[in-house]
Amino acid sequence: MRLGVISDLHVDLQEDSYQQSLIKLLAKECRKQGLTILIIAGDVANHYSLVYAFIEQLQKAIKIPLYFIPGNHDYWSDKENTWTIYDNYCKHPKCLMTKPLSLTKNWGLVGHSAWYNHAGNFGRHSEIFLEKGIYQGYKWSDKEKINWQISDRQVSKRFVKTIEKDLINLRKENYILITHFVTDFQLQILPDPNYQVDIDYFNAFISTDDLAYLYRKYPIRYSFMGHVHRRQTINISGRKYFQTSLGTPQEWEKDSVLSENIYQALKVIEIKE
């Protein structure tokens, strides 16, 4: 079984022709890599209706099982209740939240957005300040387009309980965890002494450390995530972490093309019984 994960497609930020090219090239890369499952780790688009439409189109094209989890952008709405959007995602047959996968006798897969809890800010700013999401005239868009009606810290803890419930229900010897948000501080926005105050502010909305005890308690062998538009694979405490962001053309290496960036962002593992 070959499982591939990619994130941060942001399909609605580009022209329609880009989206069709993305579907075609993703399908081609799935065939080339011999994938048996593809998972999108969040930030498909800026509205759930666009997410559903894209997932439907992509599923028709790739002809292998496709699953996804929402990222923060996928919850954005000017009108709808955020928890209603969340509940509808949980009901969607292609969404992994509350529906963990039994891959083999010994391997299971759990997927959930997770949520940032401000721990990556390392206490530089107060909780009241961070909850407002306004910094030097910039407002963090989640604060305008998402309303959980509870604090970010409370959302993070609530989602961790859901993730743990899925881990318990699977009862496997090995787990793969897919989140949108970063789950280890080493994978946040990289430090820079010239901009560290700014970096610490934005890292408040990048990661959560609430999953740390899950990594200690359960045999999670692989952890995939997006949100930070970076691509890398690192080992931490004997566990392999993948950052799988495709990002937007404006962020890519100069003169690189879509197919190259799909290849670089798509992280693939092989699971045997």
C-alpha positions as CSV (number, residue, x, y, z in Angstrom):
1,M,0.0,0.0,0.0
2,R,1.4,3.4,-1.1
3,L,-0.1,6.4,0.6
4,G,0.5,10.0,-0.6
5,V,-0.2,13.2,1.2
6,I,-0.3,16.8,-0.1
7,S,-1.7,20.0,1.4
8,D,-2.3,23.7,0.9
9,L,-3.6,23.6,-2.6
10,H,-5.5,26.9,-2.4
11,V,-7.2,26.2,-5.7
12,D,-9.5,29.3,-5.6
13,L,-6.5,31.7,-5.5
14,Q,-5.7,30.9,-9.1
15,E,-7.4,31.0,-12.4
16,D,-9.8,28.2,-13.4
17,S,-7.3,26.8,-15.9
18,Y,-4.8,26.3,-13.0
19,Q,-7.3,24.1,-11.1
20,Q,-7.9,21.9,-14.1
21,S,-4.2,21.5,-14.6
22,L,-3.7,20.7,-10.9
23,I,-6.3,17.9,-11.1
24,K,-4.8,16.5,-14.3
25,L,-1.2,16.6,-13.0
26,L,-2.1,15.3,-9.5
27,A,-3.8,12.3,-11.2
28,K,-0.7,11.8,-13.3
29,E,1.6,11.9,-10.3
30,C,-0.6,9.4,-8.4
31,R,-0.3,7.0,-11.3
32,K,3.5,7.6,-11.6
33,Q,4.0,7.0,-7.9
34,G,1.8,4.0,-7.9
35,L,-0.4,5.4,-5.1
36,T,-3.2,3.4,-3.6
37,I,-4.5,6.3,-1.4
38,L,-4.3,10.1,-1.7
39,I,-5.0,12.4,1.2
40,I,-5.3,16.2,1.1
41,A,-4.1,17.7,4.5
42,G,-6.1,20.9,4.4
43,D,-6.5,24.3,2.8
44,V,-8.1,23.2,-0.4
45,A,-10.1,26.5,-0.8
46,N,-11.6,29.4,1.0
47,H,-15.1,28.1,1.3
48,Y,-16.6,24.6,2.0
49,S,-18.6,24.6,-1.3
50,L,-15.4,25.0,-3.3
51,V,-13.8,22.3,-1.2
52,Y,-16.6,19.8,-1.9
53,A,-16.6,20.6,-5.6
54,F,-12.8,20.2,-6.0
55,I,-12.8,16.9,-4.0
56,E,-15.5,15.5,-6.2
57,Q,-13.6,16.5,-9.4
58,L,-10.3,15.1,-8.1
59,Q,-11.8,11.8,-7.0
60,K,-13.2,11.3,-10.5
61,A,-9.8,11.9,-12.0
62,I,-7.4,9.9,-9.8
63,K,-9.5,6.7,-9.6
64,I,-8.0,5.6,-6.2
65,P,-9.5,6.3,-2.8
66,L,-9.2,10.0,-1.9
67,Y,-9.6,11.5,1.5
68,F,-9.1,15.0,3.1
69,I,-9.1,17.0,6.3
70,P,-10.0,20.7,6.4
71,G,-7.5,23.4,7.1
72,N,-8.3,26.8,8.5
73,H,-9.1,28.2,5.1
74,D,-11.6,25.5,4.5
75,Y,-13.7,26.7,7.5
76,W,-13.9,30.3,6.3
77,S,-17.3,31.8,5.8
78,D,-18.9,35.2,6.2
79,K,-22.3,33.8,7.2
80,E,-22.4,30.2,8.3
81,N,-21.9,28.9,11.8
82,T,-18.4,27.4,12.1
83,W,-19.5,24.4,14.1
84,T,-22.1,23.6,11.5
85,I,-19.4,23.7,8.8
86,Y,-17.3,21.4,11.0
87,D,-20.1,19.0,11.6
88,N,-20.9,18.8,7.9
89,Y,-17.2,18.1,7.1
90,C,-17.4,15.2,9.7
91,K,-20.4,13.8,7.8
92,H,-18.7,14.0,4.4
93,P,-17.7,10.5,3.2
94,K,-14.3,11.7,2.0
95,C,-13.4,13.6,5.2
96,L,-11.3,11.7,7.7
97,M,-12.4,13.5,10.9
98,T,-14.1,11.1,13.3
99,K,-13.7,8.3,10.6
100,P,-10.3,6.8,11.1
101,L,-9.1,4.3,8.5
102,S,-8.0,0.7,9.2
103,L,-5.3,0.3,6.5
104,T,-4.0,-3.2,7.4
105,K,-4.1,-5.5,10.3
106,N,-1.4,-3.5,12.1
107,W,-1.7,0.0,10.6
108,G,-4.3,2.6,11.1
109,L,-4.7,6.2,10.0
110,V,-6.3,9.1,11.9
111,G,-6.9,12.5,10.3
112,H,-8.1,15.8,11.8
113,S,-7.6,19.5,11.3
114,A,-6.3,20.0,14.9
115,W,-6.0,23.6,15.9
116,Y,-3.4,26.1,17.1
117,N,-3.2,26.8,20.8
118,H,-0.8,29.8,20.8
119,A,2.0,27.7,22.5
120,G,4.3,28.6,19.6
121,N,4.3,32.2,20.8
122,F,6.3,31.1,23.9
123,G,4.4,33.6,26.1
124,R,5.6,36.7,24.3
125,H,2.1,38.0,24.0
126,S,-0.9,37.7,26.3
127,E,-3.8,35.4,25.5
128,I,-6.2,38.3,25.3
129,F,-4.0,40.0,22.7
130,L,-3.6,36.8,20.7
131,E,-7.4,36.0,20.7
132,K,-8.0,39.4,19.1
133,G,-5.7,38.5,16.3
134,I,-4.6,42.1,15.5
135,Y,-0.9,42.9,15.1
136,Q,0.6,46.1,13.8
137,G,-2.5,46.8,11.7
138,Y,-2.8,43.3,10.4
139,K,-5.8,41.1,11.4
140,W,-5.4,37.3,11.3
141,S,-8.1,36.3,8.8
142,D,-9.3,33.4,10.9
143,K,-10.6,35.9,13.5
144,E,-12.8,37.5,10.8
145,K,-14.0,34.3,9.0
146,I,-14.2,31.7,11.7
147,N,-16.0,31.8,15.0
148,W,-15.7,28.7,17.3
149,Q,-17.4,30.7,20.1
150,I,-14.6,29.4,22.4
151,S,-10.9,30.2,22.7
152,D,-8.3,28.7,20.4
153,R,-6.9,26.8,23.3
154,Q,-10.2,25.3,24.1
155,V,-10.7,24.3,20.4
156,S,-7.3,22.7,20.4
157,K,-8.0,20.6,23.5
158,R,-11.4,19.6,22.2
159,F,-10.0,18.4,18.9
160,V,-7.2,16.5,20.6
161,K,-9.9,14.5,22.5
162,T,-11.5,13.6,19.2
163,I,-8.2,12.5,17.8
164,E,-7.4,10.4,20.8
165,K,-10.9,8.8,20.5
166,D,-10.1,7.8,17.0
167,L,-6.7,6.3,18.0
168,I,-8.4,4.3,20.7
169,N,-11.1,3.0,18.5
170,L,-8.6,1.7,15.9
171,R,-6.6,-0.4,18.3
172,K,-3.5,-0.7,16.0
173,E,0.2,-1.4,16.6
174,N,1.1,1.5,14.3
175,Y,-0.5,4.8,13.5
176,I,-0.3,7.5,10.8
177,L,-1.5,10.9,11.9
178,I,-2.6,13.5,9.5
179,T,-3.2,17.1,10.7
180,H,-3.3,20.5,9.1
181,F,-1.7,22.4,11.9
182,V,1.9,21.9,13.0
183,T,2.4,19.6,16.0
184,D,6.0,20.2,16.9
185,F,7.7,23.5,17.5
186,Q,10.7,22.5,15.3
187,L,8.4,22.7,12.3
188,Q,7.1,26.2,12.8
189,I,8.2,29.3,11.0
190,L,12.0,29.3,11.3
191,P,13.6,31.7,13.7
192,D,15.3,34.8,12.5
193,P,16.9,37.2,15.0
194,N,16.0,40.2,12.8
195,Y,12.3,39.4,12.8
196,Q,11.9,37.2,15.9
197,V,9.1,39.3,17.6
198,D,7.0,39.1,14.4
199,I,7.8,35.4,13.9
200,D,6.7,34.6,17.5
201,Y,3.5,36.4,16.9
202,F,2.5,34.4,13.8
203,N,3.7,31.1,15.3
204,A,0.9,31.5,17.8
205,F,-1.4,30.6,14.9
206,I,0.8,27.9,13.4
207,S,1.1,25.0,15.9
208,T,-0.3,23.2,19.0
209,D,1.6,21.3,21.6
210,D,-1.6,19.6,22.9
211,L,-0.8,16.5,20.8
212,A,2.5,15.9,22.5
213,Y,1.1,13.4,25.0
214,L,-0.5,11.5,22.1
215,Y,2.9,11.0,20.5
216,R,4.2,9.6,23.8
217,K,1.2,7.4,24.5
218,Y,0.4,5.9,21.1
219,P,2.7,4.3,18.5
220,I,2.4,7.1,15.9
221,R,5.1,6.3,13.3
222,Y,4.4,9.0,10.7
223,S,2.9,12.4,11.2
224,F,1.9,14.6,8.2
225,M,1.0,18.2,8.3
226,G,0.6,21.4,6.2
227,H,-0.3,25.0,7.1
228,V,3.3,26.3,7.0
229,H,4.1,26.6,3.3
230,R,7.3,24.5,3.5
231,R,8.3,21.0,2.4
232,Q,10.5,18.8,4.5
233,T,10.9,15.5,6.1
234,I,12.6,15.2,9.5
235,N,12.9,12.6,12.3
236,I,12.1,13.5,15.8
237,S,12.3,11.0,18.6
238,G,12.3,8.1,16.1
239,R,9.1,9.4,14.4
240,K,9.0,10.7,10.9
241,Y,7.4,14.1,10.3
242,F,6.4,15.4,6.8
243,Q,5.4,18.9,5.7
244,T,3.5,18.6,2.5
245,S,2.5,22.1,1.3
246,L,2.0,22.8,-2.4
247,G,1.4,26.5,-1.8
248,T,0.9,29.0,-4.5
249,P,2.9,29.8,-7.7
250,Q,4.0,33.1,-6.1
251,E,5.8,31.1,-3.4
252,W,7.5,28.6,-5.6
253,E,11.1,28.6,-6.7
254,K,11.6,30.9,-9.7
255,D,10.8,29.4,-13.1
256,S,9.6,26.2,-11.5
257,V,6.3,24.7,-12.9
258,L,3.3,23.0,-11.3
259,S,4.3,19.5,-12.0
260,E,7.7,20.0,-10.3
261,N,6.0,21.4,-7.2
262,I,3.4,18.7,-7.0
263,Y,6.3,16.1,-7.1
264,Q,8.2,18.0,-4.3
265,A,5.2,18.6,-2.1
266,L,3.6,15.1,-2.3
267,K,5.1,12.9,0.4
268,V,4.7,9.1,-0.1
269,I,5.1,6.2,2.3
270,E,4.7,2.5,1.8
271,I,2.8,0.5,4.3
272,K,3.2,-3.3,4.6
273,E,1.3,-5.7,6.8
